[in-house]
Amino acid sequence: MEGEDEGDLSSRSRGVFLREATGLVREAGWIDILIFASLNISWGLSAWWYFLWGPYFAPGGNLHLGILLVTVPMVFGALAWALLVTIAPRSGGDYVFVSRILHPLLGFLSSFGWVVANFVWIAVLSAYVADPALSITFSLVGLSGAAEFVKSQVGLFLVGALVIAISAFVSIMGMKAFRIFQAACFALGVLMFALVWAVLLGASRSDFVAAWNRVSAVYGSADYDTLVREGLKYIRETYGVSTEYSWDLAKALPLMPVAAWGLLYPYLAAYIAGETRDVQRSMLIGIPGGLLLTAISWWITGALLERVVGYDFLLAVAYAYGDGLELYKLPYPPSYHVFAAIMAPDWAKWLIGLGFVAWTFYYALYSIMPMSRIFLAWAFDRLAPSFFADVSERFHAPVKSTILITALGYAALAVYAAFPQYLASFTAMIPQISTTFMLTAVSAIAVPFRSKTKPMYESSPVSKLKLGPVPFVTVCGAVYAALLLSLLYFYFTIPGLGALHVPSLAAMAAAYGLGTAYFYAVKWYRKRQGIDIDIAFRELPPE
């Protein structure tokens, strides 16, 4: 209210918030945040997407230039997230700062849409551990029967169910268990890259050609020279495009939306800001650091692939696989780690394959754990039932909400295993960019200038960072918004990227409609109880 001093407001808000402390404990450090950001991008899984689908959607576009085109502006995007959670150091991510900086409804819808999408991802990405991760690994070491089993409906469900169970257990056991688990996945994933690089560094083009021809002969697939020759001919004749590899900017621009499938995602560490020590330092190192480590690893991998495998092969195999040509008959998709593994001894094949499994294994955890923090933040603001905020005194984790999320995750997995066509094509790129990411960018632009958040901004160390007279957080938000708008252009104009999947867009639109109705229904209900939840959104929730 106008004329209401800060002391009066704090006194009144204490009666609005669920209680005066969350029960969460600050345990994570900058290394944990760095690992969190790196794993959520997934150097390994997103590198597969980039080196397979990058040449497919941008034939002839320089892969290194594509990495740069997203990494450079996304550094500012990563900093926008880090700076905002420094200003609002609470668990719950964008919900907390968007609801305070822009509008409570926008904060709720941003997080509600994220929650809806992540129930799908719990199912799909836990099943990714079975196929492609384990199925590729088993195929590489000659266990074709095991590879076929994990691809089956039963195999997908059993492996996915195990992944969800482990993820729920880790989440319930609290931050210490979470830190150990993600560090183990990260270590195994980094070992995979080290082995891939070592194999490629020690190999020549002729070594790869010989290895490829041996494997292809087993499955009746095209040999190296035939695949390159006929694949490039098919591309030119079918699509009428040049296959010449160059640094032409126009050719590289369509690589941006493919690179963004990975490089856009270092942000998730912001969801545990309330459980992070020295938030400013940890977030400013960890979130952009995860992005840069990913870009560097991709750059090295791309350089080695171009030297040993050859760009023409990457382009030809992408179309042979993507368009279902007879030239490609291997039982697994072409991947950078497969190209190294076929030249490696059996023990290295196992480690490379299991490293790729590690790059997918934690994704269910990265849906369950942050979602429980969102639920907790909603409950503190009286937007969700109070049991969502029940935190175990022993584990310092919201156990009840984790169990509920896990149960719903199993339901989603059952649907995916039985009817994969209904969820496999789900994509939230357009709604996620338009809401969660764009609202974060706008919040970063606006936070120094809005009267209701200016005191919060000026009391944080972020206020000392300026680029000339302009607040640095505003600069970061503006560059981030420009990147997001550029990506939206590609997702709206290139149907093959899948972001224009109508059922996905309809599902997310319905989620936002439902979220809006729920928000105002709860607001009305709380008002009848004598609780004005608008007061809560005028300051940060308790720690």
Buried (B, 14 or more C-beta within 10 A) or exposed (E): EEEEEEEEBEEBBEEBBBEEEBBBBBBBBBBBBBBBBBBBBBBBBBBBBBBBBBBBBBBBBBBBBBBBBBBEBBBBBBBBBBBBBBBBBBBBBBBBBBBBBBEBBBBBBBBBBBBBBBBBBBBBBBBBBBBBBBBBBBBBBEBEEBBBBBBEEEBBBBBBBEBBBBBBBBBBBBBEBBBEBBBEBBEBBBBBBEBBBBBBEEBEEEBBBBBBBEBBEEEEBBBBEBBBBBBBEBBEEEEEEEBEBEEBEEBBBBBBBBBBBBBBBBBBBBBBBBBBBBBBBBBBBBBBBBBBBBBEBBBBBBBBBBBBBBBBBBBBBBBBBBBEBEBBBBBBBBBBBBBBBBBBEEEBBBBBBBBBBBBBBBBBBBBBBBBBBBBBBBBBBBBBBEEBBBBBEEBBBBBBBBBBBBEBBBEBBBBBBEEBEEBEEBBBBBBBBBBBBBBBBBBBBBBBEBEEBEEBBEEBEBBEBBEEEEBBBBBBBBBBBBBBEBBBEBBEEBEEBBBBBEEBBEBBEEBBEEBBEBBEEBBEEBEEEEBBBEBBBBBBBBB
